[in-house]
Amino acid sequence: MTRRYGLKDVISHFFINNAVPIIFIVFIAFAIPISGFSGPYLTQQLVIRVSRDSFLVLSLVLPIMAGMGINFGMVLGAMSGQIAIILVLNWGVQGVGGLFLAMAVATPMAVLLGWFSGLILNKAKGREMVTSMMLGFFISGIYQLIVLYFMGKLIPIHNPVLVLSRGYGIRNALSLLTMRMSLDNLIPLKIAGISIPVATYVIIGLLCLFIWWFGKTKLGHDMRAVGQDMGVSEDSGIKVERTRILAIILSTVLACYGQIIYLQNIGTLNTYNGADQTATFAAAALLIGGASVVKASIPNVFIGVVLFHLMFLVSPMAGKNLMGSAMIGEYFRVFVSYGVIALALALYAWKRLKERERARRSLRGTKES
């Protein structure tokens, strides 16, 4: 006879599983009235920001499915996208055509870097997250070497607007005016005064369908099996290392496309630092949505992006109105961007401990009966 859980156990289990989003919902509910922002303003900002960042955050789902944790190496894909955008600007291709050309140019680079990243992470099983973070720093150095010294010297750059005055190296900030919001405005739509980037949401929706469909394919089932137990998967005939590499390649390529979508919305390319925080912010948003390092879903992505950006929007003004200084809110949201990752990992460890305790209590109840 199995032990039955009471209402107290069910409520406790719910709060343990959803501790991070609950904390942020409480904070945001407290901060929105203090910030003084109107409903239409917050709605418009959220519609834009969710379309801007969701693709990037969705790129983290597949490695988690494969048991590799959060892929901080997604910055490799972001760097590939930025190099492709620089090349497209140099060629003078504008609008949505330039956007899709950048995706096409970036894809081989992202595949190669994803394959390299997957090989490295297979040598660091159990330590994938910290290894992928270090790998991102390493590749960032190579990326900066390429854009600072090789472009204009070894790689021909003919557009003088892109190049530093010394004749080689790319400028610190590049205007993307020729492709700014080219995808967002491809299918214009306004509802109650709120501008909705329909084409961007269509692409995000297609990616969601792809992830859902992919999870039902043999490769998707193999990734889930590998994520649950690599030893059993190997014994079952699944090529574990190949499956893990494919998960990282897909994540890197999707992150590359996500960075291009992000940049066309922003309209400015920060050449040397633009990709550095991509993984941190995407990971924070995913964890705020209730995901963990072993389980993530599409609803976690959208809940996290909404809560993350609501916090980013309201905290500076709430800090100014409450404390007399907007910097209080700025400090808080920067702290949260990094702190939420540590908080989520700590809560995940705590949740695992509670689950073991529940399992032991259940086992004792079974033996007693």
N, C-alpha and C positions, 0 to 999 in steps of 0.2 A: 504493500500500500504506500503510495507516494504522499509526501507531505504537501498539504494545501497552504497556499500563501494567502494571508489576510489582506485587507485593504491597505493597512499600514505598509506591508511589504511591497505592494504594487506601486503605491505613491512614492516610496523610497527609491524603488528601482527606476521609476520614471524620472525623478529628479537627478539621480546619479547619471543616467544616460543622456540627459539634456541640460546638464549644469551650465555649460558655457553659453548656449543661446538664451537660457533663462536669465543669466546674469546680465547679458547685453540688452535683452528686452526690458528689464527693470530699469537699467541705466538710461536707455533711450526714452522710455515712458516718462522718466523724471526730467530729462534734458530738453525734450521737444517744447513743452510749454515755456520753459525758461528762455530758450533761444529766441522765441518770438517770431519764428519763420511761419509763413502762411502755408496752408495745405497745398494750393496749386504750385507754389515755388518748390516745395519739397518733392511733390509728385514729378514735376518736370525734371528736376535734378536726378531723381532716382531712375526715371525712365532712360535718361542719357547714360548714367553711370553703370547701370546694369547691362546695357547693351555694349558698353565699352569694355567691361572686365569679365563678363561671364565666360567668354570663349577661353580666356587664359586659365580661369579657375577650373573649367571642365577638363582641361588637359592634364590635371593631376589625378583624375579618377582611375584611369587604367593601371598605372603603377601600384596604386593602393590595392586594386583588385588582385594584382599579381603578388601581393605580399611584400612589396618593396618600400612601403611607407611613402612619405611625401617626397616627390621628385624635385629637390631643390636645384637639380641640374637642368630644369626647364629653361634656365637663363641661357643655355647654349642655343636653344631654339630662338629665343628672343634676339640674341646677337645675330643669328643667321638672318632673321627678318630685317634687322637694322642695316646690315651690310647690303642686302638686296634693295632696300629702299634708297640707299645712297647711290647704288648703281643705276636704278631707274631714274632718279633725279638727274644724274649725269647724262643719261640718254635722252632726257627731255620728254619722256612719256607721261602724260597727264591723266587726271581723272580716274575713274574706276578701272579703266584699262591698265593704267600704271599700277594700280593696287593689285590686280590679279597677275600682272607680269611679275611684280615683286614676289608674290607667293610662289609663282612657278620657278623663279630664279633661286629663291631661298630653300626650296624643297630638297634638292640634292645636298646642300650644305647641312641642313637639319638632319637628314637621314644619316649622313656620314658621322656627324657629331653624336647623334643618338646611338649609333652602332658602337662608337668608341666609348661612350658613357656606359652602355650596357656591358661591354667587356670588362671595364674597370669595376663596375658594381658587382659583377659575378665573382670577382676576386675578394669582395668585401661583404660576403653574405652575413646578414645580421647587423651590419653597420652602414646600410645603404644611405640613410638620410645625411649623416655627417660626411660621408664620402662624397655624395653628390654635391654637397655644399662646397667642400674643398675643391672639387673638380670645377665647379663654376668659377671660383676665384682664379684657378689656373688658366682656364680658357679665356677668362676676362683679360688676363695679361696678354695673351696672344692676339685677342681681338683688338686691344688698344694699340699693339704694335702694328697691326695691319692698317688701321684707320689713321694712325698718327704718322707713320713713316712709309709704309708700302704704297698707300693710295696717293697718286700723284708722281710717284717714282716708278715702282714696278707695275702698278696697276694704273693705266691711263685715266686721268680725270680731266676732262676738257672744260667743264663748267666752272668758270672762275668764282662763282658765288659759293661753291662748295669748299674751295681750297683755301688754306691759310695763306697769308701774304708772302710767306717764304717760298711758295710754289709747290709745296707738297704737304700732305696731312689735311685732314678734314676739320672744318671749323667746329667749335664747341657746341653750337646750336644751329640747327638747320630749319628753315621754314618749309612746311609741307603744304603751303597754300594751294599748290596746283592739284593736290589730291585730298585736301582737307574735307572731311565729311562727305566724300564722293560716294561712299557706300551708304552712309546714313541717309543721304538725301536722294538716293536712287529712286525710291518709291515714297514720295512725300505724303504724310498723313497728319492731320490735326483733329483731335477730339477734345472738345471743351477747352480749346486754347492750348492743349498739351501736344507738342510735336513728338511724333513717334517714328523712330528710325526703322521702318518696316523691313527693309532688305536685310539689315543687320540682325534683327530678331528672327527672320526666316532662316538665315545661315546658322544662328545659334540653335534654333529648333531642329534643323537638319542634323547638327552635331549631336544633339540629345537623342534623336532617333537612331543615329549611327551607334552611339554608345549602348543604347537599349538593345538594338539588333545584334551588336557585336557580342554582348554578354550571353546571347543565346546560341552563338556559333560554337563549333568545336574548339576553336582557339580561345574563345571567351571562357568556355568551361575549363579548358586546360589552365588558363590563367588563375581562375578561382581555385582550382585544385592545388596549383603550385603555391598560391597564397596561404592555403590552409596547412599543407604539409609537403615540403619538397621531397622528403624521403619516400613517402607513400606514392607521390606522383612519379618519381623516378622508377620505382618498382612497377608502376602501372604502364610504363612505356612512354610516358610524356617526356619530351626533351626539355628539361627544366631550364637549362641555361639559354637555349634558343628562345623559349617562351618569354623569359625575363628580358632578353635583349629586344624582342619585338615590342614588348610593353613600353620600354624606354624610348624606342624609335618613334612609336606612335605618339607618345607624350611630347617628345621634342618637336616633332613636326607640327602637332596641334598648337604647341606654345609659340612656334614661329608664326603661324597664321594669326593666332590671338594677339601677338605683339603688333603685327601689321594693322589689324583691325583697331587696336587700341590707339596706335599712332595717327591713323587717319582721322580718328575722332578728336584727338588732342590738337593736331595741326602743327606740332613742333617736335623735332627729334633732338633729344639731348644725347649727343654722339657718344660721349665717354661714360656717362653714368646712367643712361636711360634704361638699361637692362638689369642693373645691379639689384634693385629692390623688387623686381618682378616676382620672383619666387616667394619672397617674404610676405608681400601683400596678398598674393594668391593663396598661400598656405594659411595665412591668418583668416582670410575670408572663409575658406573651406572649413576650418576648425570652428569658427564662430557659428557656422551653420549646423553644428552638431556632429560633424564627421570626426573620425579618429584616424590614427595612423594605420589601422587595419580594416576600416570600413568607411566607405564614402558612397553617397548616392547623388543623383541629379537634384532631388529636392534640397539636400544639404548645400549644394552649390548656390542655388538661388536664394535660399534663406540667408546664407552667410553673406552673399554679396549685398543684399538689401540691408541687413543689420550693420555690416561693416561700413557701408557708405552713409547710412543714417548717422552713425556715430561720428564719421568724419565731417559730416555737414553741420551737425548741431553742437558738437562739443566746443569749438572755438567761441561761438556766440553765447552759448550757455555759460562758459567760463567768464566771458566779458561781463555779462549781465549779473552774474552771481558774485564774482570776485573783483570785478572792475578791470580785468585784464584778459584779453583774448589769448595771450600766450599760455595761460593756464590750460585752456582747452587744447592748444597746439601741443604742449608738452604731454598732455594726457593721451591724445590720439597717437602720437609717435611712440609713447610708452606701450600703448595697447597693441600697436602693430607688431611689436616684438614680444611683449609679455604674454599675449594670448596664446602664442605657440607653446611657451613654457607652461602656462596654465593648463592648456589642453592636454599636454603630455603628462603633467602631474595628475590631473583628474582621470586620465586614462589609466594610469598606474593604480590610482585609488579605486577606480571602478573594477579593475581586474581583481584587486584584493577583496572587495566586497562580493564579487561573483564567486570567488573561491570560498568565502565564508558561507554564502548561501548554499553552495554545493555541499559543503561539509554538513551544514544543518539539515539539508534535505537527505543526505546519506544517513545521518544519525536517526532521523525520523523514520526512514525506511527500515533500518535495522530494528528499531524499537517496536515497530508494528509487526 
